[in-house]
Every structure is written in structure tokens, then in C-alpha cells.
């Protein structure tokens, strides 16, 4: 799978989904800001937005901005129990302006309404992944370029 799909966290999605099932009820919604819709399937949770992957929102196409604004409104109005942010970073990768704008919104929105409760770190080389949940580990800089951040709505 790594040879075909690189750093995409297909294997790690199972661990994230298990964590989500432990922290939510079947009535709770989650939002995934990134492109791992399999987490919704594995965790048996509904998405807070109809945009279950971000590619169309980040492409240079005429509806991208409208779609991005709609996704933001859907997430904000649903106020999901958990908010996930997938982060896959390669040395050659350059963020688009649309992705930079989405990152600014996410940072502002998550800081106001959510607390970081877990971070899954992994490497595309197939090394074991680590799910960090303690405050001390979460306060440190990630040790890998590939992560999934999990935030929980503030009480």
C-alpha cells in the first residue's frame, strides 16, 4: 500500500477510527479537514459537512472558493464533537493559496472552539505509528512530517 499510495494513512485510519469510537456516540458528528473519508466509514460516524475530502476545494477551479466557504459554514453550524486535521508533508510540497486560506480558518476556528486531544504521527516508510494523547507529548513539536491531529469541542 505504501508503494502505491505513499504517505496516505490508510493503515493508520483504523487506529484513529477506534479512538473516535471511544470518544463519541453514534449521534455525534465529526469533521475531517483533509482527505481521509475512510475514517468516517471505519468509525461509523457522520460527517459534519458534505465535503468529505478537500481536493475540489483546493484546486484551481471556478467553484473552489464557493465550496470552501460552504464547507466552513457547514462545519461551524454543525459544531462537531471532534475535528480532525490530516497533515501529510513532503519536502517538495508547496501549499496553494486556497490551502493557506483553509489553514488560517482552521487554526482560528480550532483554537477558539476545540482542544487538541490526540496526535497520530507516522512515517510513509512503514515504520510503526504513534498515537499521542498525553498533554506533555502533545505540547512538543511533532517528530514526523505526517500527522493526524484530533481536536475535541470545548465544553
Order of alpha helices (4+ residues) and beta strands (2+ residues): alpha-alpha-beta-alpha-beta-alpha-alpha-beta-alpha-beta-beta-alpha-beta
